[in-house]
Amino acid sequence: MAATPDPVRVGRSADSLRPVTLERGVAPYAEGSCLVSFGNTRVLCTASVEDGVPGWRRGRGEGWITAEYAMLPRATKTRTSRERGQVGGRTQEIQRLIGRSVRAMLDDFAWGEYTLKIDCDVLQADGGTRTAAITGAAVAVCEAFGWMVERGKLKRTPVKRRVAGVSVGVVRGEPRLDLEYVEDVVADVDMNVVTSSEGRFVEVQGTGENATFDRAELDRLLSLATKGLTELDALQRAALGALAE
């Protein structure tokens, strides 16, 4: 069997992000929205404000945030069937990760019985869809809470911090930031890192896919991720403008 060719990066170094864009207001009917692109990965994130909360939260005067994630059938090179009725294990895992991440933007839920429903739909997948979704969802959440303040539903936004996510990994012995698909599928170590705009970790998911890794390699990957996440936070601030204050 022939060896898998080494995925050589074109136009960027091992410690650089792909070109990233965050476009607000792309879904005019949603209270918050962001189209996020990490290179060829594109995810549409919307935040919908709904009156009421799940039954298990009623009567507390508290809100809730939940997330859904889906990949469009031709987001990949071959068609992926839609998940109807039963959501697959990978999708459930990613939805929970997005939900945990955006809920970390708040200190509490004492903003009335409203639910924010986050929908992250992958339009095109080229690696890092879950971390791109988190980065875009955070922008959509800020915009949705801004919408609630503008319409007098809230006195002030409950958002205390932003969150962003990025992938890192070891590919052919080299630590790399923000893996494309061709890198991700051959990575010896694969990791997703989510931090807040305060520089604190929200989640670290790391796996030795084809090899083990030591503490020094872990530290190097976390340093790479932190560098990328600092850049992503700056892009979020720029996209949000006054809502980032």
N, C-alpha and C positions, 0 to 999 in steps of 0.2 A: 504494500500500500504506500502511495506517495505521501511524503510529509506535507502537512498543511503549510502553504507559503506564509512567510512572516508579513503581517499587515503593516506596511510601511506608511507612516503618516506623511501626508503631502500638505505643505504650507503651514504647518504648526509644529511646535516643539512638544516634547513629552509633558511639559508642565503648563500647557496652554489649553484654554477652552476652545471649543468650536465657536464660530460666529453665533452669538446669542441675540435674539430679538424678543421683546415683550410688547405686544400691541394691545392696548386697552380699548374697551368699548366696541369690540368687533361683533358682539351679539346684542343688537339694540333692544331686544325684549327682555334680556336678563338684567337683574339689578347690579351684577358685577360680571365682567368677562375679561379674558386675556387669551390671546393667541401667542403661545410661546414656541420659539424655534431654537433648538440646539443643533446647528448644522442642518442635516436633512431630517431630523426628528421634529415633528410638528404636532402640538397638542392644543386643542381648544378647551379652555377651562371656563366654566360659567358658575356663578353663584346665584341661587334663587332664594328669595326671602318668602317664607310661607308662615301664615298665622298658625299658632299651635305647636305643640311638641309631642313626641312619642308618649304613649300612655304612662309609661313608667316614670316620666318626668313631670306630669301634670300636677298643678296645685302648688308648685314650689316658687313660681315666679321667675324661673330660670329658662334660658334658651338652650339650644343644642346645635351642633354642627355635625353633619354626616357627609360622606363622600361616596361617589360611584365612579368607576373607571371602566372604559370599554375601548376596544381596538376595532376600528372600522375594517370591513372584510378585505379591502385592498390597501390597507396600511403597510402591508408587507409584500414581498416579491411574489408569493403565491397566496391565493385567497384563503382567508381564515373564516370559518363559519361563525355566524353570530351566535352569541350565547343567549338562548331563549329559555325562559323558565328557570333553569338551574345555572348558576354562575360557577365557573370553574375555580379550582383551588388557587391558581396563580392570580386570577382576578380578585378573589376575596382577599388574598394577602396584600395586594397592592392597594385596594380600597381602604383597608384598615390602616395601612401605612400613611396614606394621604390624610385620612381622618385624624389620626393621632398627631400628625405633623401640624395641620392647620389649627387644631384645638390648642396646641402649644403656643399659639399667638396670643392667647388670652390668659388672664390670671384667674378668672371665674366666669360664670355664665349668668350673672345677675343683670341681665339686660332684657328681661321680660320673656314671655312665652312665645318666642319666634324660633323657627328652625331655618338654618342656612343649609341648603342642599347644594353640594359641590358636584358638578359633573365634569369629568376629564375624559375627553374623547380623542383618541390617537388618530390623527389624519394620515400621518406617515411615520413609520418606525425605522430608525437607524441607530438603535441603542440608546439607553438612558431614558426610556419613556416615563418611568415612575418618578425619577428625580426631576425631569422637566415638568411633569404634571404638578408636583409639589411647588415648584418655583412659580409656575403660572397661577396655580390655585391661590397662593398667598396674595397675589395682586388682585385677583377677582374678589377675594374675601374683603380686603381693604376697601375696594370700590363699593361692594354691597353694603358694608356698614356705613360708608359715607353717604350712600343713597338713603339709608334709614335716618341718618341725622338730618339730611336736607329736608326730608318730609316730616320731620317732627316725631318720628316713631321712637327715637332715642335722643337724649340730651347730648351725648358724646359717644364717640366710638369706643368700644371695649378693647380694641386692638392695642396691645402693649408692645408688640415686637413683630417683625416679619420672620418668615422661615424660608429657606431655600435648600435644594438638594442637588447633589452631584455624584457621579460615579467616578471611581478610581480603580486601578487594577495593576497587576503585574503581567506584562505581555513579553514573552521571550526574555524573561529576566529583568525587564526594564519597568519601573513604576511609571504609570501614565495617568494623566488626568482626563476625565470626560471621554470615556471609551465609545467609539463607533461600533456598530454591529460586528464588523469583521475582526475587531480587536476583542470584543466581548466574548465571542464564541471560542476563541483560542486562549483566553486569559488563564494563567495559572492561579491567580488570585483575583477575585471579583468583590468589590465593596461599594455599597451605597451609603453616603453620609448626609445627614440632615442637621443643619445648625440654625440657631436663631440669629437675628441681627445683633444680638448682644454678645455673640461669639460663643454661646453655650451649645453643647451637643443636644440634639433632640433624639436622634437615632443613629446607630452605626450597625450596618448589616455587612458582615464580612465572611467570605467563604473561600477556603482553599479548594478551588475547583479541580485542579490537576496537580497541585503541589501543596505542601505545608508552607507556613511563613513564620518568621521569628519576630521578636519584639522590635528590632531595628527596622524591619520592613514595614511593620504595622505603623510605627511612628512616621516613617517616610510617607506612607500613603495618607495618613491623617494630615500631615503637613501640606501635601499636595491638595487634598480636599479643602482644607482651610483657605488656601490661597484662592482656589476657584470660587469658593463660597463668598469670600470677601468681594470678589469682582461681581458676582451675581447680585449681592445685596446692593451694590452701587447702581446696577442696572435697574433693580426694582425701585429704588429711591427715585431715579430719574423718570421712570415710567409713571410713578404715582404722583409726582409733583407735590402739591400741598397736602395730599392725603398721607404722605409719608412722615409728616411732621408730628 
